[in-house]
Amino acid sequence: MIELDGADGGGQIVRSALSLAALAGESVRIENVRGARDDPGLKHQHLAAVELLAAVCDADVEGADLGAETLTFEPDSPSGGRYEVDVGTAGSVTLVLDAVLPLAAAIDGPLAVTIRGGTDVKWSPPIDAVRNVKLPLLRRHDVQAALDVDRRGFYPAGGGAATLSMAPSTPTQIQLTDRGERRGVRIYSVASADLADAEVAERQARGAAAALPDGVDVIERSATYADADSTGTALTFRADYENALAGADALGERGKPAERVGEDAVRSFRTFEESAAVVDRHLADQLLVWLALAGGEIAIPEVTDHVESSIELLGEFGVDAEIESGAEGAAAARIRVRETLDRR
Ligand SMILES: Nc1ncnc2c1ncn2[C@@H]1O[C@H](COP(=O)(O)OP(=O)(O)OP(=O)(O)O)[C@@H](O)[C@H]1O
């Protein structure tokens, strides 16, 4: 049994610990779940991830309750099949999805999971960032996974749904240390159908395009509307490089001009491009489980708290991830994994 202390971290420790436990075939106990948060313990979104992984891995679980601060997870081998889970609030669908995705490397047959909740909500990747940035990047490393967005879910009602389909995969080494030339950028703008008359999706996309530096080629641009229970919007931005894909995103808010949503996403992209990083600041922490599985090295713009706590977590599973700080003007850091996770 691997014993973990979640006192310094958030929900990501729970999700990543469960994925790693399932892949390694190890039992895990987490104390002080989300101890660093004002509202510690398991919330709806974390609980949905626990329930989904427990079902896929036929795990014995103790403490799968709202607000629980201790969780024990004893997984069996992950198996293929069809599963569904409902977060029950506007809690993030993409974060639940992030917990189950690594199991593509361990399943014995096709696995499809439908997750209900918020598809485009704060403090998590918008669903288009998963569909258009993260999954295409992982597919380049032989991870076989595709995402269908069945319905958008915005805060506060949620009510969205997405289905992630995976096939048994053997991920290849991830070497993302030189992004190469930029080929162009893509803009994906979406808004709930009630904002169509105000042309919010088009205005977000225009705001993004107008904020780009001269000479940047927009190779794809979409502005769409979707039925949803709550009003909301999102803009996902992707930059395609010779050897990499990077994302940036922003959500709409009441009182925030639509054009500014696009500008905000492009501002994050410009900050990324000023560094020599190859992986964007959010994918930086999300790729670490994959680095543990396949080995390799990534250049990231910032050693965030999420990166730090994920590296510590990998250490608990016997994966030695080295951080090498970058020189001035270079990427902030490189993370390297030589010895990968000891699999079941
Ligand atoms: N705007 C964004 N775009 C893409 N990814 C994001 C964005 N905001 C947050 N993320 C990612 O979402 C994840 C959030 O993990 P975190 O543990 O903070 O969430 P949580 O489960 O809601 O837990 P907690 O409530 O404890 O913070 C991280 O992987 C982070 O990089």
The ligand as a MOL file (V3000), in Angstrom:
LIG
                    3D

  0  0  0     0  0            999 V3000
M  V30 BEGIN CTAB
M  V30 COUNTS 31 33 0 0 0
M  V30 BEGIN ATOM
M  V30 1 N -7.5120 27.3880 -18.1380 0
M  V30 2 C -7.0240 26.1500 -18.1280 0
M  V30 3 N -6.7070 25.5430 -19.2960 0
M  V30 4 C -6.1960 24.2980 -19.3030 0
M  V30 5 N -5.9730 23.5810 -18.1990 0
M  V30 6 C -6.2600 24.1300 -17.0230 0
M  V30 7 C -6.8030 25.4480 -16.9160 0
M  V30 8 N -6.9710 25.7380 -15.6020 0
M  V30 9 C -6.5650 24.6480 -14.9030 0
M  V30 10 N -6.1300 23.6800 -15.7540 0
M  V30 11 C -5.6200 22.3540 -15.3830 0
M  V30 12 O -6.6230 21.7270 -14.6140 0
M  V30 13 C -6.0210 20.9440 -13.5660 0
M  V30 14 C -6.5800 21.4490 -12.2450 0
M  V30 15 O -6.1420 20.6560 -11.1830 0
M  V30 16 P -6.5460 21.0190 -9.6510 0
M  V30 17 O -5.9620 19.9910 -8.7820 0
M  V30 18 O -6.2470 22.4380 -9.3570 0
M  V30 19 O -8.0990 20.9440 -9.7650 0
M  V30 20 P -9.2510 20.4380 -8.8840 0
M  V30 21 O -9.4720 18.9900 -8.9900 0
M  V30 22 O -10.4010 21.2980 -9.2370 0
M  V30 23 O -8.7770 20.5860 -7.4160 0
M  V30 24 P -8.8740 21.7100 -6.3800 0
M  V30 25 O -10.3180 22.0860 -6.2140 0
M  V30 26 O -8.3330 21.0150 -5.2090 0
M  V30 27 O -8.0190 22.8030 -6.9440 0
M  V30 28 C -4.5330 21.0890 -13.7470 0
M  V30 29 O -4.0720 20.0320 -14.5550 0
M  V30 30 C -4.3900 22.4110 -14.5120 0
M  V30 31 O -3.2250 22.5080 -15.3010 0
M  V30 END ATOM
M  V30 BEGIN BOND
M  V30 1 1 1 2
M  V30 2 1 2 3
M  V30 3 2 2 7
M  V30 4 2 3 4
M  V30 5 1 4 5
M  V30 6 2 5 6
M  V30 7 1 6 7
M  V30 8 1 6 10
M  V30 9 1 7 8
M  V30 10 2 8 9
M  V30 11 1 9 10
M  V30 12 1 10 11
M  V30 13 1 11 12
M  V30 14 1 11 30
M  V30 15 1 12 13
M  V30 16 1 13 14
M  V30 17 1 13 28
M  V30 18 1 14 15
M  V30 19 1 15 16
M  V30 20 2 16 17
M  V30 21 1 16 18
M  V30 22 1 16 19
M  V30 23 1 19 20
M  V30 24 2 20 21
M  V30 25 1 20 22
M  V30 26 1 20 23
M  V30 27 1 23 24
M  V30 28 2 24 25
M  V30 29 1 24 26
M  V30 30 1 24 27
M  V30 31 1 28 29
M  V30 32 1 28 30
M  V30 33 1 30 31
M  V30 END BOND
M  V30 END CTAB
M  END
